[in-house]
Amino acid sequence: MRRAALLALAVGLAACAPSYPMRPEAGSAAPTIEAPSLAPSPTPMPQPRSPIPRPETAERDQCGAADLQRLVGKLRTEIPVPLDPRRQRVACTTCPVTEDFNPLRLNFFFDAETGRIKQIRCG
C-alpha cells in the first residue's frame, strides 16, 4: 500500500516537472534547466489622446461669451432674455449641472447668495 502511494506521488511530481530541454553545466555532471527564449517585447503603443479635444483659442468662443463678459459682476436679472434652453444655460456656481460639453451653449454662472454673475463661458 505504501509503495503504491509513493509510486503515485512520484508519477504526480514527474508530471509537474518542467518540459524544458536539459543540458549539463560546464564542469558539472548535473543537468540544469534551460530557460525558454523570450520573444522581444512589442513596441509600446502611443498614449491615447484625451476623449475631449481642447479647443483652439479661436474656437473657444463659439457661443459668443466674449461679447457678454461685461455682465460679470452684475445681477443675474441683467441676463438678456428670452433664453433658448437649447443654446443657453443659467445656473448657480454651486448647483449641479450636466457635464456634457456643447461649445455652442452659453453658460451663465451666478453666486447663489448674492445673485451676481461670476462667470460666462461656452460649454
Order of alpha helices (4+ residues) and beta strands (2+ residues): alpha-beta-beta-beta-beta-beta
